[in-house]
């Protein structure tokens, strides 16, 4: 019996986050593409004092927020943190009351606010994670990186 093939994604969401310092000024960006129609939208934003992981999560959250109905989504990111978090860590954290184990003790999940929102959005949609290597020439990943970096540039101290 042949394995049931999952239908292809209705939309592809490319995301990236960037930070100048960690923590420091950061930016996030996404490109949301509907392959069948060729339609595409993109957005970016920034935070004056954040971390790279928060920006990676924000990019995914902001992109998924654009979807108006349950959708099959391929989330393409260079963030192992976002991908592994969605596929492996999140179910455990929820069972453990949004706690994770660190040196044998339960501690609060970092970036819990964003993880909760990403979880809520991911439950609305059918999200499949695809990892791409950062800075490897992947066109959409490079474009998201450029947009994220451009978003935080105005927050950097002015050089004299």
N, C-alpha and C positions, 0 to 999 in steps of 0.2 A: 504494500500500500504506500503510495507516494505521500510525502509530507505536504500538509496544507500550506500553500504559499501565502504569506501575508500580503494584502494589497499594498501597492506602492503608496508612498506618502502623497497626500493632497498638497501639502506645502512643505517647503524646506526652510528651516530657520537656521541661519548662520549667525553665530554670536562671538563676541570677544570682549574682554575687559583688559584694562591697562592701568598701571599706577606709576607715579614718579615718587619713588620711595615706597616703603610698605610698612607702616601706613604713610600716606601722603595724598596729594591731589590725584584723583583717578577719573577714568572715563570708561564708558561702556558703549557698545554699539551692536546693532543687529541689522541683518538683511532678511526680509521675509519674502520668499519667492513662491509663486503659484506656477509650477512647471507647465501645466496644461494651457494656461492662457498667456503665460509669459509675463504676467503682472508682477511687479516687485515694489516693495516699500522698504524704506530704511530709516533708522533714527539713531540718535546718540545722545548722551547726556554726561553729566559730570557730578562729582562730589568733592568738596575741598579737603576733606580729611577722611580717608577710607583705606581699604586694603584691596589688593588685587582679587582675592577670592570674592569679596563683596561685589566688585564690579563684574566679575564673570557671572555671578548669580543674577545680578540686576539685569544684565543683557538678556539672559534667558527669560526672566520674569516679564520684562517689558515687551519682548517679542511675542510671547504667548498671550499677553493681555490684548493683543491686537485682533485675535481670532474671535469672531462673533458667534460661532457655533462649534459643537464638538467636531474635531478635525484630526485626521491622521497626519502627524508631524514628524519629520526627520529633523532632529536637533543636531546640528553640526557645529562642534566646538573643539578648540584645542585644550580645553580645561578638563583634565582628568578628575579634578575636584568636583565639578558639576556632574560629569557623566557617572562616575563611581558613586557619588552621593545619591543621585537619582535611582540608579539601578541596584546598589548594594546597601548603602548605609541607611537611607531614609526609612525603609521598612523596620529596621532594627531600632532606630531612634524612636519611632512612633510607639513601638511595643514597650520601650523603656521610658516612656513619658518625656520624650525629647531630651534624653540624656545619652551620653556616650561614655564608654569606659576609657579611663586614662589612669595608668598605673594601678589597676585593680579597683579604682573607685569610679562611681558615676559622677560625671560633671555635665553642666549644661552644654548643649550643642552650640558651637560658634555659629553666628549668623542665623540664629533660629528664626527670626522674623522673615528673612528671605527664603529660607528652606520651607517654612510653613506655606508661604505664598506660592512657591514653585510647586510644592506638593498639591495644593488646592487646584492650581491650573493644570498640572499634569494629570490629575484624576478626571478632569473635564475632557481631556483630549487623549488620543492614543499616541504617545510620544515614544519614539525610538531614538536612541542616542548613537551618534557616529563621531568617532574621534579622528581629528586630523592633527598632524604635527604642526606646531606653531612655527611661523617664519620659515616655512618649507616651500613657499611659492604657490600655495593653494589660493586661487584668485579671490574668492569671497572672504576667506580668513584674513588675507592680507588687507583687503579693503576694510573689513571690520576693525582690524588693528589700527589702521590709519585714521579711521573715524574716531575711535576711542581715544587715541593719543591727541588728536586735534581737539577733542572735547575738553580735555583737561589743560591744554596749553595756556589758555587765558588765566588759569588759577596759579600758574607758576610765578615766583617772584621775578620782578623785572630786573634784567641785567643792566648795570650802569656802564 
